[in-house]
Amino acid sequence: MAENRVKVAIVGGGIAGLALAVGLIKKPHLDVHVYESVPAYKDVGAGLALHLNAIKAMTLIGAEVRQAYFDKALTMGDENQEMVTEVILGQGPHQGQLVAELGRAKGRKTVSRADLLDGYLALIPSENISFGRKLVKITEKSSDRHVVHMSFQDGTEAAADCLLGADGIHSVTRNYLLGADHPAASPKNHDGWQIYRTLISTEEARKQINPKWTTSVPILLGPRGHINCIPLNKNTRLSAGVAVRGAISPTSQEGKPLDPALYADYSEEAQQIVRMVARDTSASWAAGDHDHAPYYTRDRVAMFGDAAHAALPFAGNGAAQALEDAAVLDALFAEVKHPDQITRALAAFDRVRRPRSQAVVELARKFGRVYAYAEDGMHEDPERMRAFFAEMAAFTNEFDVRGQNETALRVFKEIDGVHGDLRN
């Protein structure tokens, strides 16, 4: 009966929240509802070129999740061809050398965040999601039947047996779990990263840059900024950006204007992209990530996705880590038949996902320094760079996502049902 189902609230209808919801609504013992802060999705966020571990995670949640991605995305080549992101030195004596091939996967595709969300949303019944519900307060009342209470900015309230917060980098759930004054509660930008970004029609981009960069995903490296292009919207638009380390000072929230003259010693193809971006930087943003939280869960409240481990975009694995979170939570909640089992499930999630996801946060920071020629002279030795990127790509891309789910289920079964907390 419906009243006997475990009531699960997912706060945040981004990639992590919607992917998890698609999995959980298929489980008859769960009553799932998503609360999303915006009234409707807007075409915001950079494009994604999901790595193999993300594709594996989507497949574990459900074939329809993976298919939604494929239906909305742009093929980077033949479905049976292995495609990669090419990392190329764009400046210096080794200019033009290929130093990495990241995200290798067959039939790999790029997609805009908005398109992917539309694909996931189509899989969720309208009665299972509410828009315009911005979370402002969480309280837990052990005496109530549904112990977790949520207050929203519009004055409405809701209650559930558990709250899974995927409410982004500025997460209310994170502040609740850690405390607003915790040093890891708020996002950081330790290296002062500014992402100068433009969105342009593919037709117009081909007039300004080498057309090959409108159908692939390159990263061109250099000390005053690394350059990236991602095709979007079935190759009708191009997202192009220049990420500059140190562009934002500790006392300023805005970077200086992008000056193409500073890139005169970069390759001509890199300079073309910089000039194109500099013409319209209205889609720019300051990057941020999270310092490590000591835990992701407490009692019946958990954070996941960017709320738990927002990362700089430079390792290209932030969305993949969110999807790995969703895959693990989906597997665990298949076993949660009674509210008393929630704390155990969330403790298992924390134990399994926190070390790996936080390692990726560190990795993204290091990728940024390497891209900026700021990591121990690595840019002077292309072979050393190739070895580094190969090792790190294996860590993210080739990960045993199914094995991670199995480990989480094993931990869940091993935890004492009353004192179910394995946090360090």
N, C-alpha and C positions, 0 to 999 in steps of 0.2 A: 504494500500500500504506500501511496505517496508520502503520508505523514511519517512513515517509518524509514524513509530514505535519509542518508547522510547529506546534510545541506552544506554545499560548498560555494563560497563566494570568491570569485576571481575579480580583483580590482585592477583594471587596466586592460584595455582591448587592443594592445599592440601585438607584435608578432608572437611574443611568449604567451600572453594571455589567451589570444584566440586559438593558437595551435593547441594549447592544453585543453581549452574548452571543447574543441572538436573531438578530442579523445574522450574526455570525461562524460559528455552528454550521451555517449553510446552505452554507458554502464547503468543498467536499470536500478542499481542500488544507490545511485547518487542523484541528488537534486542540485543542478548547477546553474549559477547565474553570473553573468559578466556585467560589471559596472565600469563604463568608460566615461572619462571626464568631458570629452569634447562632444558637441551636439551632432557632428558628422565629421567623417574623415576628410582631411585636406591633403593635397598633393605636396607633402613635405617629407624631408629626409632624403638622404643621398641614395643612389642606387646600390643594389646588393648583387654580388656575384658569389652565391653560396658555395661553400666548400663541401667536400665529400661527407664530412662528419655531419653537416647539416642535413644533407639528403638522406643519410642513414637514419637520423633522428626523426625526420618527418615520416619516413617509411614505417618506423616502429609505432608511431602514434596512429597512423592509418594511411592506407594507400591513397585515400582521397586527399589527404594533406599534401602529400608529395605531388599528386596530380594537379592540385590547385596551383602549386608553384610552377609546374611545367606549362600549364595552360596560360598563365599570365606572363611568362618570361620570354625572353629573346634567346634563341639558340645561338651559341657562339661558334657553332660549326655543326658538322654532321652528328646525328645522335650517337653514333658508335665511335666517334673520334674523341680522344682524350684532349680536353682543353685546359689551359692554365692561364694564370695572370703572370705576365712577363715583367720581371724587375730588371731594369737596365740602368747602367751608370750614365747619367745625363751631363756630367761635368767632370773635368779633371783629365789626367793623362790616359786613363782607361775608358774614356768616354765611348759609349756605344756598346760596351761589353754586357752581355746577358749574365746576371749573377744569380737569378732564381727563377723557378717556375712554381708558383704557388697555387694551391687549390685544385690540383689535378683531379678531374673527374670526367667520365664519359657523358656526352650530351650536356655539359655544363652550360648554364644560362645566366643571364643578368636580368634583374627585375627591379622596378621601382618599389619602394616600400608601400606606397599607396595602392599599387596594383596587387601586391601580394596580400595586403590586408583585405582588399575587396574579394580576392579568391577565397580566403579563409572565412570571411563573414558570410559568404553564400552557403557555407556548410553548417551554419548555426541558426536554429529556429529563432525567429524574431522575439518570441516570448522568453528566450534565455539570455537576452542582452538588453541593457538599458543605457542609452546615451545621455549625455549632459549630467552625469552623476560624478561630480568631483569630490573625492573623499577628503574630509577635513579632520575627522576624529575617529579613533578606535578605542573602544572600551571592552573589557571582558568581565562578564558577570556570571560567576560560577553557579549562582542560584537559579539562573534562567535555563529554560530548555535549550535554547540556542545561545551559547555562551558569548559569542563574539558579536558586538554591536558596532555598526558603522553609521556615522553621521555625514551627510553630504552637504555641499555648499548651497544647494537649492532648498534646504530645510527638510528634506526627506531623510528617513532612516531605514535601516534594514538590519537583519540579524541572521546569523548562520552558525553552523557547528564549527566551521573553520574559515579563515580568511587567507587566501593566497594572493599576495600583493605583487603585481607586475606593473607597478605604476611609475616606472621610468626612473631616470637618473635623479630627479628631485622627488624622491619617494616619501610619501606620508607614512607608508608601512615601515620603511627603513628608520625613519625618525622615531616611530613608536617603539620598534624593537630595540634600537640602540640608545635612544634618548637623544633629543635634539642637540644637546651639548657635547655628544660624543665626537671625538676628532675625526671619525670615519663616517659621520652621518651625512655630511654635505659633499658634493662633488668638488674635485680639485683639478687644477691645471698647472701642475708643478713646472712644466717646461714652457709655459706661455704659448701654447699652440693656437694659431689662427688658421682656419680653413677658408681660403678665398675660393668661392665656388660660383659657377654660372650654369644655367640651364639654357640650352640653345637647340634649335631645330637641327636635325642631322643634315638636312639639305644645306643650311647655312654654314654649319661646321666644316663641311667638306670644301667649302670655298676658302677656308682660313687655315686649315691644318691638313696634314697628311691623311687622306681618306681612310687608311688602314686603321687609324686610331679611333674611328667611329664604329668599328665592328669588333673591337677587341678590348682587353682591359690591361693597359700598360701602367707601370709605375716607373717614372724617370727620376733618378736620384740626383741630389746635389746639396751643397751646404747652405744655400739660402732658400731652400724649399724643394719638396718633392712634388711631382706632377702626376695626376691620375685622370683617366677618362673611363666613363662607364656608359655604354649605350642603354637607353631606357625606352619604355613604351613601344615595344615591338620595333625598335630601331628607328623611331620617328624623332626622338630627342636624344641629346647627349648631355650628360652631367660631366663637367670638367672642373678640376680644382687644383689649387696650389696650397700645400700645407707648409706653413712656415713656423719653425721653432723659435721661440723668443720674440714673436711679434707682439705679444701682449705682456706688458710689464705688470708686476704685482700691484701697482697703483692705478692701473688702467684696465678697463673692461673691453676696450676696442683696439684693434690693431691698426697700424698705419696703412694708408692706401697701398695697393700692390703696384710696384714700380717695375715695369719690364726691363728698364735699363740695368737693373741689378743682375740680370740673367744673361748678359752679353757673352759670358764665357760658357754658357750651356750649349748643348747641341742645337742646331737650327730647328729641328722638329720640336724640341722642348720649348724653345723661345716662341715658336708659333702658338703653342697652346697657352703659354703665359700671356701673350698679347691678347689672345681671344678671351681669356678669363678676365683680364684687367678691364676690358671694355664694359663689363657688367658684373659686378661682384655683389649684387643684391641678395644672392642666396648664401652669403658667407655666414660663418658661425665660429664661435670660440669652442674649441674642443674641451672635453672634460672626462674624468673617470673617477673611480672610487678608490680610496685607500681601503685596505682589507678590513672587513667586518669580522669580529671575533666569532660570530655565529650568524646563521641565516634564519633561524627559527626560535620561537619560544612558545611553549604550550601549543596552542592551536592556531598560531599566526606564523606565516612564513613569507619571505620575500624571494623572488626569483627574477630571472632576466636582468635587465639593466638596473632594476631596483636593488638587486643583490650585488652585482659585479659589473657595473658600467665600465667599459674599456675604451681606450682610444681606438680609432678605426684602422690603425695601421697594420694590424695582423689579419684584418679581414675576417675575424671570427666572432665578433660580438653577437650577431644574430644566430650563428651556429651554437654558441654557448647557451643562448636563451632557448633554443630548440632542444638541446641536450637536457636542460632543466625540465622542459615540458615533457620530454620522453620519460625521464625518471619519475616525475610526479604522476604521470599517467599510469605507469607500471605499478607504482606503490598504491595508488588509490583504487586500483582494481582489487586490492586486498582489503581495503578499508570498508568493512561491512557494518561497523558500529562506531559511533563517535569516540568511544574510549580508545580506539585504535589510531586516532589521528596523530596524537603526540608521537607515537612510535614511528609512524610513517614519515613525519616531518623530521624527526631526529635522524632517520636513515638517509633522507634526502640531504640534510646538512653534512652528514659524515662523508657521503660519497661525492657530492657535487662541489663543496666549498674548496677543497684543495686544488682541483683541476681548474675550476673557473677563475680562481684567484691567480693561479699560475699564468693563465692566458692574459689577465690584466697586466701582469709584470712583463709578459712577452710583448704585448702591444707597445708598452712604453719603450722597451729595448728596440723593437723594430723602428720606432720613430727616431731614436737616436742614431741607429745605423743608417737609416734613410737620409738623415741630416749630416752624415759624415762626422758624427760626434761620439763615436763609440771606439775608442782605443785604436785609432788609425786603421780600422778595418777596411775602409774604402780604398786604401793603398794596396790592398792584397785581394784581388778578385777571387782567387781560389779559396781564401779563407772565408770570404763572404758567401761563396757558393756552399761551402761545407756548413756554415752556420744556418743558412736558410733551408738547406735540405733537412737538417736535423730538426729544426723548429717546425717545418711544414709537416714532417712525419708526426710530430707530437700533436698537432691540431687535426690535420686532414685524415690521417690513417688510423685514428683512434678507434678502439673497439667499443662502439656505442652500445651495441647489444650486450656486451659483457658488463658494461657499466650498469645497465638496467638489472642484470642478473645479480650483480654484487649488491645493489640497493635492496633487492628483494631478500637476499640472504641476510643482510644486516637487519632488516625489518623483523625477520623471524627470530633473530638472535637476541633482540633487545627485550629486556624485562618489560612486561606489559604495564606495570605500575610505575616503575622508575625509568621509563623509556627516554633517556637522554644521554647521547653519546658525545656530546660536545666536549672539546678539549678545554 
